[in-house]
Amino acid sequence: DAFRQKLIDNEPQQLNAVIEFAKKAYRRPLIDTDVAQIRDLYASLRVQELAHDEALRLTLARVLVSPAFLYRLEKPGAGTKAGPVSDDELANRLSYFLWSSAPDAELLSLAAAGKLHDPDVVAAQARRMLKDAKIRRMATEFGCHWLHIHDFDHLDEKSERHFPTFNALRGAMYEESILVLTDMLQNDRSVVSLVDGDSTFLNEELARHYGIPGIMGREWRRVENVRQYSRGSILSLATTLSKQSGASRTSPILRGNWLSEVVLGEKLPRPPKNVPVLSETVPEGLTERQLIARHTSDRACAKCHLRFDPFGFALEGFDGIGRLRTTDAAGLPIDTKTVLFDGTSVDGLADLKHYLGTTRRQAFVGQFQRKLLGYALGRSVQLSDEPLLAEIQKQLNQNDNHVAIVVEAIVRSPQFREIRGRNRVSDE
């Protein structure tokens, strides 16, 4: 009887625990109405003669289906002008930008104290959060989506007959990409290192796939001086090379188009209607490059393919799952020499990396910051964002293109810290 009575006596404390949970679930301090709704629901369920445990479960379920939990709600100001978001809303913006999750105790504490409205405090918090292990989430949710490799570990488009080792390696390939992106963010490396770097992350399994000696064991480690093995760039990751290939062969068209649009941000016109699809297998006696030359001989097609096919030709030294090769599946020699659209001659990955890291550095860095800004704001970049992007580009040029410069400039910006008025009409 005493035990049963103690359970009854603890019921109010358990309801209080649900209210404390709601505070975390809603990612803000609760207002009186929030608390009253939770208590009233519980009380009404008990009046219906539901047992305490069942009433508590249903009350908790109500918290988990509340719009305050399911959505990041923000209140626009009255009128037409933009105004600052609240400190609680800013804490959420910052945390979901960098960690893809709810704010931690330090952010919530600063928000409760009204200190996040200070741009210096927000920037300091961004620097702290970049160092945290949770920044891996940003690498996955931003970086992998940007590079079109998100959920690569579930990719099942490869021919098992042509690439029997691929399925077993998918997870390791994806992990390398995530670690490369995480390292760039967490250690404030240059954005340019993504295209013209000299390091990657390997374990024995992936090193063997790449033909890199001296890597033993299952643990992952950062490996320097991999340029000599044709690695050290997002262009030479097994993920990007595999994803931008066919099921049984490479595809200079896919790789070139990906490099043009995703990496450099170039706007390419849509292909003409009724363009025949390339054969999944290369006809006997032809190389992949010769097949594409035949496919793009039409003048209407050639004017676009001349812009991006050469990028793909320069990457033909990698097979359909990212291994180095000097001959194709038929034993024909691989030709990686090509002339880019602007007249630059390149031969393979090394030249292409150098070209992107020097001649096209501004274009690549500009694309990176545009994508990151859009991700941070949860919308496409608009004309009104151009002054901010120009200022970020200026700061990057002065600071060796370190990634923290981009992040800090974004979180200090009015775009990140303000919300448009309820009655504003977009002029975009």
Buried (B, 14 or more C-beta within 10 A) or exposed (E): EEEEEEEEEEBEEBBEEBBEBBBBBBBBEBEEEBBEBBBEBBEEBBEEEBEBEEBBBEBBEBBEEBEBBEEBEEEBBEEEEBBBBBBBBBBBBBBBBBBBEBBBEEBBEBBBEEBBBEBEBBBEBBBEBBEEEBBBBBBBBBBBEBBBBBEBBEBEEBBEEBBEBBEEBBBBBBBBBBBBBBBBBBBBBBBBBBBBBBBBBBBBBBBBBBEBEEBEEEEBEEBEEBBEBBBBBBBBBBBBBBBBBBBBBBBBBBBBBBBBBBBBBBEEEEEEEEEEEBEEBBEEEBBBBBBBBEBBEEEEBBEBBEBBBBBBBBBBBBBBBBBBEEEBBEEBEBBBEBEBBEEBEBBBBBBBBBBBBEEBBEBBBBBBBBBBBBBBBEEEBBEEBEEBBEEBBEBBEEEEBBBBBBBBBBBBBEBBBBBBBEEBEEEE
